[in-house]
Amino acid sequence: MRNNKGILLLIVLASLFAGQLAGEFLSDYISIFGKTVNISILSGGAPWVLDLSFATLTFGLVININLGSIVFLILALAIYYRN
C-alpha cells in the first residue's frame, strides 16, 4: 500500500479538507484554531495572467492551513504509514 501515490495524495487532500472544517468549527471555542496561514505559490498572492487576445489564462494557487489541518494531516499520515 505504501507504493500507491494516488491513495496517499487522496488521503492528504481529504485530511487537509477535514482538518480545515474541524479548525473552523473549533475556532469558536478555542481561539488558536482560528489562526490561518495563507501560503501563496505566486508572489504577493496575485495570479499570473496570460492574455492571448482570443483567450485569457489565469494561474494561481493559495493554500490556507490552520491547526486543525495540521493535526488531521499528521493523524492521516501516521495511520497510512502504520499499515
C-alpha positions as CSV (number, residue, x, y, z in Angstrom):
1,M,0.0,0.0,0.0
2,R,2.9,2.4,0.6
3,N,3.8,2.5,-3.1
4,N,0.4,3.8,-4.2
5,K,1.0,7.5,-4.6
6,G,-2.6,8.2,-5.7
7,I,-4.0,6.9,-2.4
8,L,-1.5,8.9,-0.5
9,L,-2.5,12.1,-2.4
10,L,-6.2,11.4,-1.8
11,I,-5.6,10.8,1.9
12,V,-3.5,14.1,2.2
13,L,-6.2,16.1,0.4
14,A,-9.1,14.6,2.4
15,S,-7.3,15.1,5.7
16,L,-6.5,18.8,4.9
17,F,-10.1,19.4,3.9
18,A,-11.5,17.7,7.1
19,G,-8.9,19.5,9.2
20,Q,-9.9,22.8,7.7
21,L,-13.6,22.1,8.6
22,A,-12.7,21.0,12.1
23,G,-10.5,24.0,12.6
24,E,-13.2,26.4,11.5
25,F,-15.7,24.7,13.8
26,L,-13.4,24.7,16.8
27,S,-12.2,28.3,16.3
28,D,-15.4,29.5,18.1
29,Y,-14.4,27.6,21.2
30,I,-10.6,27.5,21.1
31,S,-9.0,30.7,19.6
32,I,-5.8,29.1,18.4
33,F,-7.7,27.0,15.8
34,G,-8.8,30.3,14.2
35,K,-5.3,31.2,13.2
36,T,-4.8,30.6,9.5
37,V,-1.7,30.8,7.4
38,N,-2.0,31.5,3.7
39,I,0.7,30.0,1.5
40,S,0.7,31.5,-2.0
41,I,2.7,29.9,-4.7
42,L,2.9,33.2,-6.6
43,S,4.4,36.4,-5.3
44,G,2.1,38.6,-3.3
45,G,-0.9,36.3,-3.8
46,A,-1.7,37.8,-7.2
47,P,-2.3,35.2,-10.0
48,W,-0.4,35.1,-13.2
49,V,-2.5,36.3,-16.2
50,L,-1.6,35.3,-19.7
51,D,-3.7,37.2,-22.3
52,L,-3.6,35.6,-25.7
53,S,-6.2,38.0,-27.3
54,F,-8.5,35.1,-28.0
55,A,-8.3,33.5,-24.5
56,T,-7.1,34.6,-21.1
57,L,-5.4,32.1,-18.8
58,T,-5.1,32.8,-15.1
59,F,-2.8,30.7,-12.9
60,G,-2.6,30.8,-9.2
61,L,-2.7,28.7,-6.0
62,V,-3.3,29.8,-2.4
63,I,-3.3,27.2,0.4
64,N,-5.0,28.0,3.7
65,I,-3.7,26.0,6.6
66,N,-4.9,26.1,10.2
67,L,-4.1,24.0,13.3
68,G,-6.9,21.5,12.5
69,S,-5.4,20.8,9.1
70,I,-2.0,20.1,10.6
71,V,-3.4,17.8,13.3
72,F,-5.6,15.9,10.8
73,L,-2.7,15.6,8.3
74,I,-0.3,14.2,11.0
75,L,-3.0,11.7,12.1
76,A,-3.8,10.6,8.5
77,L,-0.1,10.1,7.6
78,A,0.5,8.2,10.9
79,I,-2.4,5.9,10.0
80,Y,-1.3,5.5,6.4
81,Y,2.3,4.6,7.2
82,R,1.3,2.4,10.2
83,N,-0.5,-0.1,7.8
